[in-house]
Amino acid sequence: MPDRFPAGKDDVDLGGAIEFYGFRGQLISKDIEPVVLPSCAETAMGVARSCFGDSIHPITKPAVIVEALRSAGISMAAALRGVGISEADFQSPAAKISIDDTVRIYQNALASVRDPFFAYKAGLKLHLVAYGLYGFAVLSSRNFRQTCKFVINYHDLADPLVTLSFEETAHHGIWSIEPLDHPAIEGPLYRFVVEFQLGIHTALHRDVMGAEFKAAGANLRYAEPPHAAQYRCEVGSAVKFSQARNQLLFDRNWLDQIPQFGNDRSYVLTSNMCDDLLSEMKVTRGTGGRVRQALMANRNMDEDAVARRLQITSRTLRRHLREENLSFREILDDLREKMAQRYLLESLMSIEEIAAALGFSDAANFRHAFKRWTGQSPQQFRAGKRAPISDRSSLIPSLGSKAGDQGASVQAIEP
């Protein structure tokens, strides 16, 4: 991957924003169960270039930037210039936004403000209550190490523009932050995204650890800007520039404190709801989401048939799926597994009927596949988890319609 700030490039004043160039690096996690979010093209959630235009992300963070711009005298129309969402829709609690449109809002902010520390200050205004279920789950965690792990695991619900990792050393808890590999996130926008996330992390730590929380310092990849004194005043005295990673450090002792609002029952409940939200996002995101829609519409389609439905070649389909770390077989197996579990738990269908509904040639092949998916036979799974039902009236639809049915509409994608 090319560097996002070549060595020797001087800072240039761009209307209040200082230009610089950044690059990605490997993120690490240790001392808690290792959880590393990989790069855009590798992430299991499919944040690949083919997904940047999908309007499936919460509007929480872009809304904070827009509100901060309005407070600075910038109109909403100017903040949303070039964004594919109307002012009215943007203010809807149900609004979703794409990565591309989020980037455009941040670009508009860079072009509009004179305060070089605008992004960090805007980040400080974002609190957990704005995140809905995700924020409530964070507040419900019973210990701060669990909180850090949750933030990593469910980060796609909060922000598509950065990857995160967490590590614990003998003296510090350390967050590593890297902007997404989006073609526009370089130069001033790279630093804008990092500063915004530094402010957000500081605010969220204060929400869960108390208003007295203060970071111990930060390591930043870009060269020291003219407003470096503001970093040391706001972020901590130990701020270093031109470092190997973007990191926010805090005293390790914070991790040993007891969260004020921790509640096991609430944490489990909200975590399960967040699982559902992640699953919904996975089903609708990118090429993989469109393949799932096609298979839900017609279970008998093979890879070539799905490619034709999406109006691309099979080779292009495989390339797009590789970018999302997916394959056609994985998507088909995932859908079959989920539908099989629902049939076993929510219907009175026999194993043979379920096998046929899912497109297996016989029950033996279905049993073999189900054992591979879950480690249990279909009978064991049904006996251990099934809730009683009185009749077949609650049967769920099969995975797709019969061959020849049109099913749900599926959006074509660009090759």
N, C-alpha and C positions, 0 to 999 in steps of 0.2 A: 504494500500500500504506500503511495507517495507521501512524503512528509507534508504536513500542513503548516509548518513554518520553517522554510529553509534556513540554514545557518547563515548568519551575517545579514539577514534582512532587517533593515531599520524600521523602527516604529514611525508611523505617519499619522498626523492628525487628520481625522476624517469627520469634521463637524461635531467634535465633542467625543468621538469614539477613537481610541488609539488602535491602529491596525497592527496585527501580529499574525503569526501563523502557528498552528498547532498540529500535532500528530497523535495517532493512537498508540497505546502500548498495552502489554498484557496485564490484566488485573488479577489479583490473587486474594485468597481467603484462607485463613487458618485459625486454629484454636477453637473455632466453633465448627460445626459440621460444614465442610467445604461447599460453598455455593458460589459459582462464578457465572456471571452472565456473559456469554460469548459475543463476538462481534455481530454486526447487523446481518451479514450474509449467513451466519451460522446459527443464530438463535432459534430455539425450538418454537418460539412464538411467531417466527416468520417475519421479523422486522427487516425485510430485505427491500431492495430498491423497488421491486414490483409491488410493494405494499404501501409506499409512501403516499399514494393518493387516496387510500381508503379512509373514509370518514367514520372511524370506529372508536376514536379515543376520547376520553373525558376532556371537557373544555376547561377544567379547573385552572391549570397553570396559564394558558393563554388569556383567560379572563382576568387573572391578576395583573398581567402586563397591560391589558387594555384599560383596566381601572386605574392603574398607576399613570398611564398616559393621560387619561381624562383628568386626573388630579393635577397634572402638569399643564393643563390647558390644551391638550391635543384632542381633537374630536374623535368620536368613535368611527366616523367615516374614514378619517385619515388612518386610524389604527388598523382598520380592516381593508385598506386599499389593496386590491388584487387578491383578496381572500374569497373563496367560493362559498360564503355563508353570509346571509343578510344580517343586518343589525338586530332585527326582531328575533330571528332564529338564534343568534349568538347569545341572547339574554334568556333563552329558554333553559330550564334546568335539565331538560332531556337532550340538549344539543350535543352532538358529536363532531369531532374535527379530525382532519387528516394531519399527518406529519408535515406534508408540504405546506398546508395552510398555517400551521403553527410556526413554521420557519418564516413564512411571509410576514406574520405579525411581529416576530422578533426583528426582522429586517426593517419593518416600518418604524419600530421603536428606535433602532439604531440611527435611522435617518432623521428622526424627529427630536431627540433629546440632546441636551448639552451636558448633562451631568454624567461624567464618566463612570460613576458608581451606581447608576440608575438600576441596573439589573440586580445587584446585590440588595439594595434597599427594597426593591419590589419583592424579592424573595422573602424578606423578613415579614412581609404582610400576609403570607400564606400560612394558614393554621390548619390543624388536623380536621377541624369541624367542616372544612370546605371539601373534604375528600369523600364524604358519605361513608359507606360501609368500610372502605379501606381505612379511613381515619379512625373509625370507631374500633376496628380490630386492633390497630396499633395502640390505642389508648387502653384497650382491655387486656393487653399482654401482662402476664404476671411477673416477668423479669426482663431486664433490658437486653440481655443477650438474645432472648426469644424475640424481642422487638426487632433487633437488627436482622435476624434471620428472616423474619416475616417481611420486612421491607425489601430484602433481596428477592425473596421468592415471588412476591406479588407486585414487583416494581412496575410491570407493564400496565397495571391499573392506575398508576400515578403519573408516569412521565415517559413518553416514547422517545425523548430526545437525548437521553444519557443512559449509559450503562453504569452500574454500580457494583462494587465489591466491598467487603468489610474484613478487616483483620484485627486481631488483638495481640499486642506485644506485651512485654513485661511492664511497660509504663503507659501505653496509649491504646485507645481504640482508634482505628484509622479507617475512614471512608475514602475509597478511590473513585474518582468521577471521570468519565470520559464521554464526550459528546458523540452522538451517533454518527456513523459514516455516511452522512448525507452530503451530496456534492456542494451544497451551499454553506455547510457549516465549516468555514475556515475563515482566516483573517479575523476581523472584529467580531463576527458572529460566534466564532469558537469561544472567545473570551467571554462574550455576553452570556452564552449558555452556561459556562463554568461558574461565573459570578452569580448568576441567578440561582444555580443549584447550591452554591455555598450559603447564600442567604436563606434558601428554603431549609436546608439541613440545620442551620442554626436555629431557625424559628421552631422547627419540629422537635428538636432536642429540648428546647425550652418548654414546649407544650407537655412533653412527657417526663422530663427530668426536673423541671422547675425554672422559674424566671431567672434564677441566679446562674444558670448554665452559661459557660463561656468556653469557647474552643481554646485549645492550647497553641494552635498555630495552623499553618497550611503550607503545603508544597505545591507549586504551580509550574506548569510546563513552559509558559511563555515568559518573555523577557520582562524585567521590572518596568512598569509603566510610570508616567509622571505622577500619578496619584497614588503611588505605593504607600504613602503615609496613611491614607484612609484604610488600606488593608490592615495595617498594623494596629490602627485604632479600633477597627470594628471586628476583625477576625482574630487578632492575637498578635503579640509582639514578635513571635517566631514565625514570620512569613518569609518563605524563600521562593525565589523565581528561577526560571531556567532549570527546573528539576526534571527528574525522569517521569514523574506521574503528577496528576492533579490529586491532591489529598487534603482532607480536613482531619486534623488530629484533636483528640480530647483526652483528658486524664482518665486512665483506665478505672480509677476508683468509682467513677460515675456508674459503671456497669454493675456494681455490687449493691446499689441502692434498690429499694423496693418501690415499684410504680404506685402512685397514689390511687389510680382508678383500675388497677388490675382485677380481673374477674374471669375465672376459668370458664364458666358457662358461657358468658358473653363472647369470650375469645373463640371458643370452639364454634359457636353459632355463626359469628361474623366471618370466621375463616372459611367455613363451609360455603357461605354465600359468596365470598370472594372467589372460591373455586368455581362456582357456577358462572361468575362474571368472566373469569379467564377462559372457561370453556366456550362461552358465547362469543368471546372475541376471537378465539381460535377458529371457530366455525365460519366466521364471516370475513376473516382477514385474508387479503391477497389471493393469489392463484389457488392456494390450498383451499381457501373458503369457497371459491367458485367450483372447484372440483367436488367438494362435499355437497354443494347445492345440486350439482348435476347428478351425483349418485343418489341423493335423496329423491330426486325426481324419477330416476329409472335405474333400478338395481342391476339391470342386465347390460349396462354399458361397460365396455372395456376402455383401456387407455386411449385407443385411437378414436373411439366414438365420443369420448368426453372432449378430446382435442377438437374434433369437428364441431361439437356443440359450442365450444368456446371460440371457434373461428380462428384457430391457430393450428400449426403443425404439431405432430406428436413430439418432435424434437424440441420445439420451442416450449411445449408444455413441460417436458422433463427438465429443461434448463431453468424455467421459472420455479419449478418445485425444488430443484437443487439449491437455488438461491435462498429458499425458505427452509432448507434442511429437511425436506420432505420427499417422499416418493409416492407414486400412485398406489402402490401396494400398501404402504403404511396408512394412507388415508382410508383405503377400503377396509383394512383390518380394524382400524380404530372405530369406524362407523359400525361395522358388524359387531364388534365387541360390545359397544354401548347399547345397540339395539337388542342384542342377545340377552344382556343383563336385564333390560327392561321387560322383554318378553317373559323371561323366567320369573321375574318378581311380580309383574302386574297382569299376567294372563294365565289362563288354564290350558294353553296350547301344549301339545306334546312335544318331545324333543324332535321328532320327525317333522312336525309341522313348522317348528321354529327353523330347523335346518333348511327347509324348502323356502320359507319366507325370506331368508337371508341369502338365498342363491347358492347354497351348497348342493353338491350333486347327491349326497346322501348323509344320513345322520352320523355315520362313523367319522366322516371328514369334519363335520361340525364339532363333534365331541373332541377330536384331536386338536382342532384350532382353539376351542374354548379352554382346554387344559393348558395350552401354550400361553394363552392370554392371561389367565387368572390363577393357574396352579391348582385348579379344582375342576372336577367334572361338572357338567351342567346340573346333574341331579344333586350333587353336594352343595353347589351354590344355591340352588332353589330351596333346598331343605334348611339351609342355615340362615337365610336372609329373607325369605319370602313372607310377605304379609298376606293373611287370608283374604280371599275375595269370594263373593257368592256366585258370580256367574261370569260370562264372557263379555258382558256389556262394556267393560272398561278396556277392552283390547286396544292397544295402541296401533297406529298405522304401521304397515310393513315398511321396510327400507326401500322406498321408491315404489313406483307403480309398475304395472306389467309392461313388457316390451311394446313399444309403439305409443304408449301414453306420453303426453307432453310434459306433465308435471309442472313444477314451479319454474318461473322465469329465471334464466341464468344469464348474467351479464357477460358479453364478450370482452376479451382482453386484447391489448395490443401486443404484437409479437416483439 
